[in-house]
Amino acid sequence: MLRLTSGLEFDHALDGELDGSVERMVEQPIWLRFVTSERARRHRPDLLLVRAAGWEFTEVKFEEEAAEPENEARWPLIGAALNSLGYSYRVVTERHIRHPVRHATVWRIFEDRHTPTPAPDVLWPLLRGLGGGEGRTLAQMRLILPTLTREQAHALVRQGVLAVDLNQPVGDGMRFSRGREEPSLTQYSED
């Protein structure tokens, strides 16, 4: 459960929830002190995205607010302070979070999140077939698991069993790869 303060923060968290590289999220994780030319200041990032590749603190703002001169001056200072500790920092705006293709893909996958999925023993041949590489389309996955539906594939993305590049449009060309999670007995229903 996350406590978020805006619809844009919600969209960013939902994006992170479906991003296969994000292992965990923490809202407003720390207070950071940084120094400007005038004085010491405090900042609390909106979200921490924990990834295997490293931790990324994010600030969520609408483009107009992010571009205000005071904010433009402080973003590099905050980034430098976090970078010095070994962390990434990124300001994300609606231009990224609500990009038409990405936003539509995230919401379509989210809408299908409760679709019952195949049992783990039925999924294993598919997961072994996915392995690494560039992924497979739904039609290619159906050569291994003929009954797999798009909605089930989306639910498996939500569970972390499958992964997708969220910048792809939903459709026949969408490529799925193996996610970081193993299928769980509690995540399926028998037909």
Buried (B, 14 or more C-beta within 10 A) or exposed (E): EBEBEEEBBBBBBBBBBBBBEBEEBBBBBEEBEBEEEEEEEEBEBBBBBBBEEEBBBBBBBBEEEBEEEEBEEBBEBBBEBBEEEEBBBBBBBBEBBBBEEBBBBBBBBBEBBEBBBBBBEBBBEBBEBBEEEEBBBBEEBBEBBEEBBBBBBBBBBBBBBBBBBBEBEBEEEBBBBBBEBEBEEEBBEEE
